[in-house]
Amino acid sequence: MGMNPADFWSMSWRDFQLKQRGFFELKQTEIRTQWEAARMIAFWSVKAMTGRKWPHKFKDLGAFGWE
């Protein structure tokens, strides 16, 4: 989380929980962005090979649980 021990020990429990939640939300957003980029690459690769018939949207290759 990018904290040194002095920062950690000077925080209240509430401040730590907020920092932890923000850290994990940031990581989750980074992972989702990477998966969506991989799906976009796959979409254009499949689209180039199959022509204009299929797929029509990115989600045609598969939808993620967060969508």
N, C-alpha and C positions, 0 to 999 in steps of 0.2 A: 504494500500500500504506500510505499515511499515515505515511511516515517522512521525517524531515529528513536531510540529508546526514551530520550528526554521528552520528545513530543508525545509519545505514547503515555508515559506516566503522568504527564501534566493534564491529560484530557479527562473530562468527566465520562461516566459510562454512556450517557446520552450522546455526547459528541463522538465517542468512538463508534457507537451504533450507526450514526448518521454517515460518518466517514466510510465505514464498512459497507453500508448499503450503496453509497455512491460508487465505491470502487467496484463492487460486483455488478452493478448496472452498467458501468462503463465497459467492463470486460464482456458482458453479455452482448452489448451493442456491437463491440468489435467482432465478436464471433459471428453474429448474425450478418453483419456487413460482408464478411468473408464468404459465408455460405451463399449469400445473394449474388455476389460477384461470380462465384463458381457456377451458379445456375445460369447467369447471364451468358457466360462464356459457352456453356453447354448448349444453351438455346441457339446462339448464333452459329455454332458448329453444326448442330442438327439442321437448322434452317438452311444452311448453305448446301448441305448434302441432299435434303429432301425436296428442295424447291419451295414454292409458295403455299403448298397445301397444308402442311403441318409443321410445326406448332404455330398457333396464332398468338399466344401470350406466353409470358415467362412461366406462369402457373400451370400451363399445359404439361410441362415437364415434371411437375411435382410441387405441391404446396407445402410450406413449412407450418409447423404447429403454431407459430406466433402470428400467422396471417389470418 
